[in-house]
Amino acid sequence: MNNIFVITSNKYKLREITTLIPAIQGFDIDLPEIQETDAHAVILAKLTEAQKHLPADAIIVEDTSLYIDAMNGLPGPLAKWFVKSIGIEGIYALTETFKSAAATAQTLIGYAEVDGSVHFFEGTIKGTIVPPRGTDGFGWDAVFQPEGSEKTFAEMALAEKSQYSMRKIALEGLQHYLSTNIL
C-alpha cells in the first residue's frame, strides 16, 4: 500500500505528521466540517467526504480538540470556531470568568482503508490555559501550556513540542498500526 494521504491544508500539521511517518503524503482539499461536540462524528464525516474526492488506498483525517474543564468540555472539536469568533484572548478570558484554567488537548486521527474499515487513534494531554504567549504554531497553541512545561506550544520549537504533543501520541498509535498491518 503506497497511497496513504492525510487530508489537511495546515502545513504545521502536515509537518508534524510526515516527520513521524514519512510514507504519508499530504493532500489539500477543503472538507466541510460538521458542527458537533463528538470528535468521532466529526472525523467520520470528514472521512466520508474525503473518500468522494480522493481515490487512495487509505485516507487520514485528524481533528484536534481543546476541552476546558470548567466549561464541561467546551469548546472541544469546536475550538477552531471559538478561535475564529472570540480569538485566543477570548478563550483565555473564559477561563478567567470560570476561575479555572484546567484543560485537556486531544488529537483524534481517523484512518479509513479502501475496504471501508475505519480505525481511530487518540492522543490526550493535560494542561492549563494561560495568557497568550509565543508566535510559533497555530490555532490555540499560544494559550495552551502542557503539564510539565513552563512554555505554551507556541513558544516551543517543533522538537520540544513533540515531547508533549497529543498529535504525536495519536500518530504513534497510527504508526504502530501501519507498521504491523500495512507498511
C-alpha positions as CSV (number, residue, x, y, z in Angstrom):
1,M,0.0,0.0,0.0
2,N,1.7,3.2,-1.2
3,N,-1.1,5.8,-1.4
4,I,-1.8,6.9,2.1
5,F,-2.9,10.5,2.2
6,V,-3.6,12.9,5.1
7,I,-6.2,15.5,4.3
8,T,-5.0,18.9,5.6
9,S,-4.4,22.4,4.4
10,N,-2.4,23.1,7.6
11,K,1.3,23.0,6.8
12,Y,2.2,22.7,10.5
13,K,0.0,19.6,11.0
14,L,1.5,18.1,7.8
15,R,5.0,18.8,9.1
16,E,4.3,17.1,12.4
17,I,2.7,14.1,10.7
18,T,5.3,13.5,8.0
19,T,8.2,14.0,10.5
20,L,7.0,10.9,12.3
21,I,5.6,8.9,9.3
22,P,7.3,9.9,6.1
23,A,5.3,7.5,3.9
24,I,2.2,9.6,4.4
25,Q,1.5,12.2,1.7
26,G,-0.4,15.4,2.2
27,F,-3.5,16.3,0.2
28,D,-5.0,19.8,0.4
29,I,-8.7,19.7,-0.1
30,D,-11.2,21.8,1.8
31,L,-13.6,19.4,3.5
32,P,-16.8,20.6,5.2
33,E,-16.6,20.2,8.9
34,I,-19.8,19.4,10.7
35,Q,-20.5,21.3,14.0
36,E,-20.6,18.6,16.6
37,T,-19.2,18.1,20.1
38,D,-18.3,14.4,19.4
39,A,-14.9,14.3,17.7
40,H,-15.6,10.8,16.4
41,A,-18.6,12.1,14.4
42,V,-16.5,15.0,13.0
43,I,-13.8,12.5,11.9
44,L,-16.3,10.1,10.3
45,A,-18.0,12.9,8.4
46,K,-14.6,14.2,7.1
47,L,-13.5,10.7,6.0
48,T,-16.8,10.1,4.2
49,E,-16.4,13.3,2.3
50,A,-12.7,12.8,1.6
51,Q,-13.4,9.4,0.0
52,K,-15.6,11.1,-2.5
53,H,-12.8,13.2,-3.8
54,L,-9.6,11.1,-3.5
55,P,-9.0,7.6,-4.8
56,A,-6.5,6.3,-2.4
57,D,-5.5,3.1,-0.6
58,A,-6.1,4.9,2.7
59,I,-7.1,8.3,3.9
60,I,-6.3,10.0,7.2
61,V,-8.1,12.9,8.7
62,E,-7.3,14.5,12.1
63,D,-9.1,16.7,14.5
64,T,-7.6,18.4,17.5
65,S,-9.9,19.5,20.3
66,L,-9.5,21.7,23.3
67,Y,-11.6,20.7,26.3
68,I,-11.8,23.3,29.1
69,D,-12.8,21.5,32.4
70,A,-14.8,24.4,33.8
71,M,-16.9,24.6,30.6
72,N,-17.9,20.9,30.7
73,G,-15.5,20.1,27.8
74,L,-16.3,23.0,25.5
75,P,-15.1,24.1,23.1
76,G,-13.9,20.5,22.3
77,P,-14.0,19.9,18.5
78,L,-15.5,23.4,18.1
79,A,-12.2,25.0,19.2
80,K,-11.4,26.2,15.7
81,W,-14.7,28.1,15.6
82,F,-14.1,29.6,19.1
83,V,-10.7,30.9,17.9
84,K,-12.3,32.4,14.8
85,S,-15.1,34.1,16.8
86,I,-13.6,35.2,20.1
87,G,-9.8,34.7,19.4
88,I,-7.3,33.1,21.7
89,E,-7.6,36.0,24.1
90,G,-11.3,35.2,24.4
91,I,-10.6,31.6,25.2
92,Y,-8.2,32.8,28.0
93,A,-10.9,35.2,29.2
94,L,-13.4,32.4,29.5
95,T,-11.1,30.5,31.9
96,E,-10.7,33.7,33.9
97,T,-14.5,34.1,34.1
98,F,-14.9,30.5,35.2
99,K,-12.0,30.8,37.6
100,S,-10.4,27.6,36.3
101,A,-7.8,27.2,33.6
102,A,-7.5,23.4,33.6
103,A,-7.8,21.9,30.1
104,T,-7.2,18.8,28.0
105,A,-5.9,18.8,24.5
106,Q,-6.8,15.8,22.3
107,T,-6.0,14.8,18.8
108,L,-8.1,12.1,17.2
109,I,-6.9,10.6,14.0
110,G,-9.3,8.7,11.7
111,Y,-7.7,6.2,9.3
112,A,-10.0,4.8,6.6
113,E,-8.9,1.9,4.5
114,V,-10.1,1.2,0.9
115,D,-12.3,-1.6,2.2
116,G,-14.2,0.9,4.3
117,S,-12.9,0.0,7.7
118,V,-12.1,2.9,10.0
119,H,-9.6,3.0,12.8
120,F,-9.2,5.7,15.4
121,F,-6.0,6.8,17.2
122,E,-6.2,9.2,20.1
123,G,-3.6,11.3,22.0
124,T,-4.5,13.3,25.1
125,I,-2.6,15.6,27.3
126,K,-3.5,17.7,30.3
127,G,-2.6,21.4,30.6
128,T,-3.6,24.9,31.5
129,I,-5.0,27.8,29.6
130,V,-2.7,30.8,30.1
131,P,-2.5,34.4,28.7
132,P,-1.3,34.2,25.0
133,R,2.4,33.7,24.6
134,G,4.6,32.8,21.7
135,T,4.4,33.1,17.9
136,D,5.0,29.6,16.6
137,G,2.3,27.1,16.0
138,F,-1.4,27.6,15.1
139,G,-4.9,27.7,16.5
140,W,-4.9,27.9,20.3
141,D,-1.2,26.9,20.7
142,A,-0.4,30.3,22.3
143,V,-2.8,29.7,25.2
144,F,-2.2,26.0,26.0
145,Q,0.6,25.2,28.4
146,P,1.0,21.4,28.8
147,E,1.7,19.9,32.2
148,G,5.4,19.7,32.9
149,S,6.3,22.7,30.8
150,E,6.8,26.4,31.5
151,K,6.0,27.2,27.9
152,T,3.0,27.2,25.7
153,F,3.0,25.2,22.5
154,A,3.5,28.5,20.5
155,E,6.8,29.1,22.5
156,M,8.2,25.7,21.6
157,A,10.3,24.6,18.6
158,L,8.9,21.5,16.9
159,A,11.3,19.1,18.6
160,E,10.3,20.4,22.1
161,K,6.6,20.5,21.2
162,S,6.8,16.8,20.1
163,Q,7.8,15.9,23.7
164,Y,4.4,17.0,24.9
165,S,2.3,16.6,21.7
166,M,-1.1,14.9,21.8
167,R,-0.8,14.7,18.0
168,K,2.5,12.7,18.4
169,I,0.8,10.3,20.8
170,A,-2.0,9.7,18.3
171,L,0.5,9.4,15.4
172,E,2.5,6.8,17.4
173,G,-0.7,4.7,17.6
174,L,-1.2,5.1,13.9
175,Q,2.4,4.4,13.2
176,H,2.3,1.2,15.2
177,Y,-0.9,0.1,13.3
178,L,0.7,0.8,9.9
179,S,4.0,-0.9,10.8
180,T,2.2,-4.1,11.9
181,N,-0.5,-4.2,9.3
182,I,0.3,-2.2,6.2
183,L,3.9,-0.9,5.7
